[in-house]
Structure formats: structure tokens, C-alpha cells
């Protein structure tokens, strides 16, 4: 299954539109109400641009992913 989604950041632009970043999920159903695989595809350049535009700042408890 392929699903398109929007990551919506807090707040709105001056024109009232949301700070949205689209993405796509690829999901494999394993049966019995379970999934065997899920992968998200997001344009990280666009995400960074929208994060910068929105002025969003991570909270003090946010941990960066480990390499």
C-alpha cells in the first residue's frame, strides 16, 4: 500500500495556510491486522525550508537520532 500524508507544523502563515510538508509511506500488510514493513519518503530539503520559515524550534527534551 502507498499512502500520501502531510506533516503539519504548529502555527499558520500570515495568509492563514498551514506549514505542511507532504510525504509518502510504503506499507506492506502481513495479515492478521499487522504490517511487516513501513518506510517514509520525505523531501528533507523542503522540510528544512518549511521548518525555517515557520520559526519552529525543538523543545529542550528533544533528542536527535543516533547514527
C-alpha positions as CSV (number, residue, x, y, z in Angstrom):
1,X,0.0,0.0,0.0
2,X,1.2,3.5,-0.7
3,X,-0.1,6.4,1.3
4,X,0.4,10.2,0.9
5,X,0.4,12.2,4.1
6,X,1.1,15.7,5.4
7,X,3.3,16.6,8.3
8,X,1.7,19.7,9.8
9,X,3.8,22.0,11.9
10,X,2.4,24.3,14.6
11,X,1.1,27.7,13.6
12,X,0.0,29.3,10.3
13,X,1.4,31.7,7.8
14,X,0.1,35.3,7.6
15,X,-2.3,34.2,4.8
16,X,-3.8,31.5,7.0
17,X,-2.3,28.5,5.3
18,X,-0.6,25.7,7.3
19,X,3.0,24.8,7.4
20,X,2.6,21.4,5.7
21,X,5.3,19.1,4.3
22,X,4.0,16.2,2.2
23,X,5.4,12.7,2.4
24,X,4.7,9.2,1.1
25,X,4.6,5.9,3.1
26,X,5.2,2.5,1.6
27,X,3.5,-0.1,3.8
28,X,3.3,-4.0,3.4
29,X,0.5,-5.7,5.1
30,X,1.5,-9.0,6.8
31,X,-2.0,-10.2,7.7
32,X,-3.8,-10.6,11.0
33,X,-4.0,-6.8,11.4
34,X,-0.2,-6.4,11.3
35,X,2.3,-4.8,9.0
36,X,5.7,-6.3,8.1
37,X,7.3,-3.2,6.6
38,X,6.9,0.6,6.6
39,X,9.1,3.3,5.0
40,X,8.5,7.0,4.8
41,X,9.8,9.2,2.0
42,X,10.1,12.9,2.7
43,X,11.9,15.7,0.8
44,X,14.3,16.8,3.6
45,X,15.3,20.0,1.8
46,X,11.6,21.1,1.7
47,X,11.1,20.0,5.3
48,X,14.1,22.1,6.4
49,X,12.8,25.1,4.4
50,X,9.4,24.9,6.0
51,X,10.8,24.4,9.4
52,X,13.0,27.6,8.9
53,X,10.1,29.6,7.5
54,X,7.8,28.6,10.4
55,X,10.4,29.5,13.1
56,X,9.8,26.2,14.8
57,X,12.4,25.3,17.5
58,X,12.7,21.9,19.1
59,X,11.9,21.7,22.8
60,X,14.6,21.1,25.3
61,X,13.7,17.4,25.7
62,X,14.0,16.6,22.0
63,X,16.7,14.1,21.3
64,X,18.5,13.8,17.9
65,X,18.5,10.4,16.3
66,X,21.7,8.4,16.8
67,X,23.9,7.5,13.8
